[in-house]
Amino acid sequence: FKFVSLKESGLDGKTLEKMDAEALRALPAVREKQREAQEGLARYRKRLKRKFGDALRLRSFGVVALGFERLVTLSVRTGK
């Protein structure tokens, strides 16, 4: 889970409400936080795979909150 303040995004809540998911994902602050989330998920998946092998079919979720107005999600399925 990552958080981007409205100040960091450079936008206000009303503007964020009107934006679609693709436009939100394209915001530089959101892209940076998504990258951080992906890196964290990759480390965590690696540890779980080392511990449990291929027995788990994991689905990982990264979530970026834009203020308290919007959420941007990233879903990654791993395994067979």
C-alpha distances in whole Angstrom, upper triangle without the diagonal:
4,7,10,13,16,18,16,16,20,20,21,20,23,22,19,20,23,21,20,17,19,19,16,15,18,17,17,14,12,13,13,9,9,12,10,7,10,12,10,10,14,14,13,15,18,18,18,21,23,23,24,25,25,25,22,21,17,15,11,9,6,5,6,8,11,13,13,15,13,10,10,9,10,12,14,17,19,22,25
4,7,10,13,15,13,13,17,17,18,18,21,20,17,19,21,19,19,16,18,18,14,13,16,14,14,11,9,11,10,6,8,10,8,7,11,12,11,12,15,16,15,18,20,21,21,24,25,26,27,28,28,29,25,24,20,18,14,11,8,6,5,6,9,10,12,14,12,10,10,10,11,14,16,19,21,25,28
4,6,10,11,10,10,14,14,15,14,18,17,14,16,19,18,18,16,18,17,13,13,15,13,13,10,9,12,11,8,10,13,11,10,14,15,14,16,19,19,19,21,24,24,25,27,29,29,30,32,32,32,29,27,24,21,18,14,11,8,6,5,6,7,9,11,10,9,10,12,14,17,19,23,25,28,31
4,7,8,6,7,10,11,12,12,16,15,12,15,17,15,17,15,16,15,11,12,13,10,10,7,7,10,10,8,10,13,12,12,16,17,17,18,21,22,22,24,26,27,28,30,32,33,33,34,34,35,32,30,26,24,20,17,13,11,7,6,5,6,9,11,10,10,11,13,15,19,21,25,27,30,33
4,5,5,6,9,9,10,10,14,14,12,14,17,16,18,17,19,17,13,15,16,12,13,9,10,14,13,11,14,17,16,16,19,21,20,22,25,25,25,28,30,30,31,34,35,36,37,38,38,38,35,33,30,27,24,20,17,14,10,8,6,5,8,10,11,12,13,16,19,22,25,28,30,34,37
4,5,5,6,6,6,7,11,10,9,12,14,14,16,16,18,15,12,15,15,12,13,10,11,15,15,14,16,19,18,19,22,23,23,25,27,28,29,30,33,34,34,36,38,39,40,41,41,41,37,36,32,29,26,22,19,16,12,10,7,5,9,9,10,12,14,17,20,24,26,30,32,36,39
4,5,5,7,8,10,13,13,12,15,17,17,19,19,20,17,15,17,17,13,13,10,12,16,15,15,18,19,19,20,23,24,24,26,29,29,30,32,34,35,36,38,40,40,41,42,42,43,40,38,34,31,28,25,21,19,15,13,10,9,12,13,14,16,17,20,22,26,29,32,35,38,41
4,5,8,10,12,15,14,13,16,18,16,19,18,18,16,13,14,14,10,10,7,9,12,11,11,14,16,16,17,20,21,21,23,25,26,27,29,31,32,33,35,37,38,39,39,39,40,37,35,32,29,26,22,19,16,13,12,9,9,13,14,14,15,15,18,20,24,26,30,32,35,38
4,5,8,10,13,11,9,13,14,13,15,15,15,12,10,11,11,7,8,6,8,11,11,11,14,16,16,17,19,21,22,23,25,27,27,29,31,32,33,35,37,38,39,39,39,40,36,35,31,28,25,22,18,16,12,11,8,9,12,12,12,13,13,16,18,22,25,28,31,34,37
4,7,10,12,10,10,14,15,14,16,17,17,14,12,14,13,10,10,9,11,14,14,15,17,19,20,21,23,25,25,27,29,30,31,33,35,36,37,39,41,42,43,43,43,44,40,38,35,32,29,25,22,19,16,14,11,11,14,14,14,16,16,20,22,26,28,32,34,38,41
4,7,8,6,7,10,11,11,14,15,16,12,11,14,13,10,12,11,12,15,16,16,18,20,21,22,24,26,26,28,30,32,32,33,36,37,38,39,42,43,43,44,43,44,40,38,35,31,28,25,22,19,15,13,10,10,13,11,12,14,15,19,21,25,28,32,34,38,40
4,6,5,6,9,10,11,15,16,17,14,13,16,16,13,15,14,14,18,19,18,20,23,23,23,26,28,28,29,32,33,33,35,38,39,39,41,43,44,44,45,44,45,41,39,36,32,29,26,23,20,16,14,10,9,11,9,11,14,16,20,23,26,29,33,36,39,42
4,5,5,6,9,10,13,15,17,14,12,16,17,14,17,15,15,18,20,19,20,23,23,23,26,28,28,28,31,33,32,34,37,38,38,40,42,42,43,44,43,43,39,37,34,30,28,24,21,18,15,12,9,8,8,6,9,12,14,18,21,25,28,31,34,38,40
4,5,5,7,9,13,15,17,14,13,17,18,16,19,18,17,20,22,21,22,26,26,26,28,31,31,31,34,36,35,36,39,40,40,42,45,45,45,46,45,45,41,39,36,32,30,26,24,20,18,15,12,11,12,9,11,14,16,20,23,26,30,33,36,40,42
4,5,5,7,10,13,14,11,10,14,14,13,16,15,15,18,20,20,20,23,25,24,26,29,29,30,32,34,34,35,38,39,39,41,44,44,44,45,44,44,41,38,35,31,29,25,23,20,17,15,11,12,13,10,11,14,15,19,22,25,28,32,35,38,40
4,5,5,8,10,12,9,8,11,12,11,14,13,12,15,17,17,17,20,21,21,23,26,26,26,29,31,31,32,34,36,36,37,40,41,41,41,40,40,37,34,31,28,25,22,19,16,13,11,8,9,10,7,7,10,11,15,18,21,25,28,31,35,37
4,6,8,10,13,11,10,14,15,14,17,17,15,18,20,19,19,23,24,23,25,28,28,28,30,33,32,33,36,37,37,38,41,42,41,42,41,41,37,34,31,28,26,22,20,17,15,13,10,11,11,7,7,10,12,16,19,22,25,28,32,35,37
4,7,10,12,10,10,14,14,14,18,18,16,19,21,21,21,24,25,25,26,29,30,29,32,34,34,34,37,39,38,40,43,44,43,43,42,42,39,36,33,29,27,24,22,19,17,16,13,14,14,11,10,13,14,17,20,23,26,29,33,36,38
4,7,8,6,6,10,11,11,14,15,13,15,18,18,18,21,22,22,23,26,27,26,29,31,31,32,34,36,36,37,40,41,40,41,39,40,36,33,30,27,25,21,20,17,15,14,12,14,15,11,10,12,11,15,17,20,23,26,30,33,35
4,6,5,6,9,10,11,15,16,13,15,18,18,17,20,22,21,21,25,26,25,27,30,30,30,32,34,34,35,38,39,38,38,36,37,33,30,28,24,23,19,18,16,15,14,13,16,16,13,10,11,10,13,15,17,21,24,27,30,32
4,5,5,6,9,10,14,14,11,12,16,15,13,16,19,17,18,21,22,21,23,26,26,26,29,31,30,31,34,35,34,34,33,33,30,27,24,20,19,16,14,13,12,12,12,15,15,13,9,9,7,9,11,14,17,20,23,27,28
4,5,5,6,9,12,14,11,11,15,15,13,16,18,17,17,21,22,21,23,26,26,26,29,31,31,31,34,36,35,35,33,34,31,27,25,21,20,17,16,14,13,15,14,17,18,16,13,12,9,11,12,14,17,20,23,27,28
4,5,5,7,10,12,10,11,14,15,14,16,19,19,19,22,24,23,25,28,28,28,31,33,33,34,37,38,38,37,36,37,34,31,28,24,22,19,17,16,14,14,12,16,17,15,12,12,10,13,14,17,20,23,26,30,32
4,5,6,9,10,7,9,12,12,11,14,16,16,17,20,21,21,23,25,26,26,29,31,30,32,34,36,35,35,34,35,32,29,26,22,20,17,14,12,10,10,9,12,14,12,9,9,7,10,12,16,18,22,25,29,31
4,6,8,9,6,6,10,10,8,11,14,13,14,17,18,18,19,22,23,23,25,28,28,29,31,33,33,32,31,32,29,26,23,20,18,15,12,11,9,11,11,14,16,14,11,10,7,9,10,13,16,19,22,26,28
4,6,9,7,6,10,11,10,12,15,15,16,18,20,20,21,24,25,25,28,30,30,31,34,35,35,35,34,35,32,29,26,23,21,18,16,15,12,14,13,16,18,17,14,13,11,13,13,16,18,22,24,28,30
4,6,5,6,9,10,10,12,14,15,16,18,20,21,22,25,26,26,28,30,31,32,34,36,36,36,35,37,33,31,28,25,22,19,16,14,11,12,10,13,16,15,13,13,11,14,14,18,20,24,26,30,32
4,5,5,6,9,10,11,13,14,15,17,19,20,21,23,25,26,27,29,30,31,33,35,36,36,35,37,33,31,28,25,22,20,16,15,12,14,12,15,18,17,15,15,13,15,16,19,21,25,27,30,33
4,6,5,6,9,10,11,12,14,16,17,18,20,22,23,24,26,28,29,30,32,34,34,35,34,36,32,31,27,24,21,18,15,13,10,11,9,12,15,15,13,13,12,14,15,19,20,24,26,30,33
4,5,5,6,9,10,10,12,14,15,16,18,20,21,22,24,26,26,28,30,31,32,32,32,33,29,27,24,21,18,15,11,10,7,9,8,11,14,14,11,10,8,10,11,15,17,21,23,27,29
4,6,5,6,9,10,10,12,14,15,16,19,20,21,22,25,25,26,29,30,31,31,30,32,28,26,23,20,17,15,12,11,9,12,12,15,18,17,14,13,10,11,11,14,16,20,21,25,28
4,5,5,6,9,10,11,13,14,16,17,19,20,21,23,25,26,28,29,30,30,30,32,29,27,24,21,18,16,12,12,10,12,13,15,18,18,16,15,12,13,13,16,17,21,22,26,29
4,5,5,6,9,10,11,12,14,16,16,18,20,21,22,24,26,27,28,29,29,30,26,25,21,19,15,13,9,9,7,9,10,13,16,16,14,12,10,11,11,14,16,19,21,24,28
4,5,5,6,9,10,10,12,14,15,16,18,20,21,22,24,26,26,26,26,27,24,22,19,16,13,10,7,8,7,10,12,15,17,17,14,11,9,9,8,11,12,16,18,21,24
4,5,5,6,9,10,11,13,14,15,17,19,20,21,23,25,25,25,25,27,24,22,19,17,14,12,9,11,10,14,15,18,20,21,18,15,12,12,10,13,13,16,17,21,24
4,5,5,6,9,10,11,12,14,16,17,19,20,22,23,24,25,25,27,24,22,19,17,14,12,9,11,10,13,15,17,20,21,18,16,14,13,12,14,14,18,18,22,25
4,5,5,6,9,10,11,12,14,16,16,18,20,21,22,22,23,24,21,19,16,14,10,9,6,8,8,12,14,17,18,19,17,14,11,10,9,11,11,15,16,19,22
4,5,5,6,9,10,10,12,14,15,16,18,20,21,20,20,22,19,17,14,12,9,9,7,10,11,15,17,20,21,22,19,16,13,11,8,10,9,12,13,16,20
4,5,5,6,9,10,11,13,14,15,17,19,20,20,20,22,20,19,16,15,12,12,10,13,14,17,19,22,24,25,22,19,16,15,12,13,12,15,14,17,21
4,5,5,6,9,10,11,12,14,16,17,18,19,20,21,18,18,15,14,10,11,9,12,13,16,19,21,22,24,21,18,16,14,12,13,12,15,15,17,21
4,5,5,6,8,10,10,12,14,15,16,16,17,18,15,14,11,10,7,8,8,11,13,17,20,22,23,24,21,18,16,13,10,10,9,11,11,14,18
4,5,5,6,9,10,10,12,14,15,15,15,17,15,14,12,11,9,11,11,14,16,20,23,25,26,27,24,21,18,16,13,12,10,11,10,13,16
4,6,5,6,9,10,11,13,14,15,16,18,16,16,13,14,11,13,13,16,18,21,24,26,27,29,26,23,21,18,16,15,13,15,13,15,19
4,5,5,6,9,10,11,12,13,14,16,13,14,11,12,9,12,12,15,17,20,24,26,26,28,25,22,20,17,15,14,12,13,12,14,18
4,5,5,6,8,10,10,10,11,13,10,10,8,9,8,11,12,16,19,22,25,28,28,29,26,23,21,17,15,13,10,10,8,10,14
4,5,5,6,9,10,10,11,13,12,13,11,13,12,15,16,19,22,25,28,30,31,32,29,26,24,21,18,16,13,13,11,12,15
4,5,5,6,9,10,12,13,12,14,12,14,13,16,17,20,23,26,29,31,31,33,30,27,25,22,20,18,16,16,13,14,17
4,5,5,6,7,9,10,8,11,9,12,12,15,16,20,23,26,29,31,31,33,30,26,25,21,19,17,15,14,11,11,15
4,5,5,5,6,8,8,10,9,13,13,16,18,22,25,28,31,33,34,35,32,28,26,23,20,18,15,13,10,9,12
4,6,6,9,11,11,13,13,16,16,19,21,24,27,30,33,35,36,37,35,31,29,26,23,21,18,17,14,13,16
4,6,9,10,10,13,13,16,17,20,21,25,28,30,34,36,36,37,35,31,30,26,24,22,19,18,15,14,17
4,6,6,7,10,11,15,16,19,21,25,28,31,34,36,36,37,35,31,29,26,23,21,18,16,13,12,14
4,6,7,10,11,15,16,20,22,26,29,32,35,37,38,39,36,32,30,26,24,21,18,15,12,10,12
4,5,7,10,13,15,19,22,25,28,31,35,37,37,38,35,31,29,25,22,19,16,13,10,7,8
4,7,9,13,15,19,22,25,29,32,35,37,37,38,35,31,29,26,23,20,17,14,11,9,10
4,6,9,12,15,18,22,25,28,31,34,33,34,31,27,26,22,19,16,14,11,9,7,9
4,7,10,13,17,20,23,26,30,32,32,32,29,25,23,19,17,13,11,8,6,5,7
4,6,10,13,16,20,23,26,28,28,29,25,22,20,16,14,10,8,6,5,6,9
4,7,10,13,17,20,23,25,25,25,22,18,16,13,10,7,6,4,6,9,11
4,7,10,13,16,20,22,22,23,20,16,14,10,8,6,5,6,8,11,14
4,6,10,13,16,19,19,19,16,12,10,7,6,5,6,9,11,15,17
4,7,10,13,16,16,17,14,10,8,6,5,6,8,12,14,17,20
4,6,10,12,13,13,10,7,6,5,6,9,12,15,17,21,24
4,6,9,11,11,8,6,5,6,8,12,14,18,20,24,27
4,6,7,8,6,5,6,9,12,15,18,21,24,27,30
4,6,6,5,6,8,11,14,17,20,24,27,30,33
4,5,7,9,11,14,17,20,24,27,29,33,36
4,6,8,12,14,18,21,24,27,30,33,36
4,7,10,14,17,20,24,27,30,33,36
4,7,10,14,17,20,23,26,30,32
4,6,10,13,16,19,23,26,28
4,7,10,14,17,20,24,26
4,7,10,13,16,20,22
4,7,10,13,17,19
4,7,10,13,16
4,6,10,13
4,7,9
4,7
4
